[in-house]
Amino acid sequence: MVLPIFMERMRQRPALYGGWISIPNALVTETVARVGFDYICLDLQHGFIDYQIAVQLLQLIGLGQSVPIVRPPLNDTTWIGRLLDAGAMGLIIPMINSVEDAQAAVDATRYAPHGTRSWGPVRPLMHTTATDYLQKGQFEIAVMPMIETVSALNDVEKIVQVGGVNGVYVGPSDLHIALGLEPSYDSDHPRFVEAIDHVLATCQKAGVFVGIHGTAELAPKRFAQGFRMINAAADLAILKSGMTHALKNAQG
């Protein structure tokens, strides 16, 4: 395979730092793709990106060295298959609530007899052979169920034991809400701290990595805690904070 492989980088580096794309714009994605993030995630769940735009943005991510991953709008076989056919090399799967949900997500990434995916990897085959993709490439796709609900938190020990689950991705805002707290990327509330510690300990025991959504400012803390996949910047957040800072500076 000559594609940049997420799991290959995870094995080689202490942590992966990513950029997050919600804006359905080619220039924004090209700019982010040239920064040098370990991975770039296209958000089709809460972002404003539809499938056709996602295909174009995945092509633009290929201009840099970042691994292209996606968050589909839901845990759906058709959506997952189409995004992989378009060139995604990793998936952050939202609203996983059970081991059955996690198994369905893995099955959607793999061909028979290992899963339910239908053959048609159009863009991956521009970079590798059908044999190589079938024998190796499909197993190098990173599958990351999100831990963002009480159900997922309660079932995380079983979720990480599903074959093909490489890691989990914590959605801190939804997890705060699920625990009866205000949405936030971080807090010192005991319920949230206990939940984070539980996920980290469970994944460490199972030998899978833990990712989390957040900011550049939170990244050092997350790395020290044991997170190995850390969102460092999101396009909309950077745009808003940068513009706000510029206006305040202009006003003196």
Secondary structure, DSSP 8 states (H G I E B T S, - for coil): --S--HHHHHHHSS-EEEEEE-S--HHHHHHHHTTT-SEEEEESSSSS--HHHHHHHHHHHTTSS-EEEEE-SSS-HHHHHHHHHTT--EEEE----SHHHHHHHHHHHSBTTS--B-S--TTGGGTS-HHHHHHTGGGGSEEEEEE-SHHHHHHHHHHTTSTT--EEEE-HHHHHHHTTS---S----HHHHHHHHHHHHHHHHHT-EEEE---TTTHHHHHHHT-SEEEEEEHHHHHHHHHHHHHHHHH-
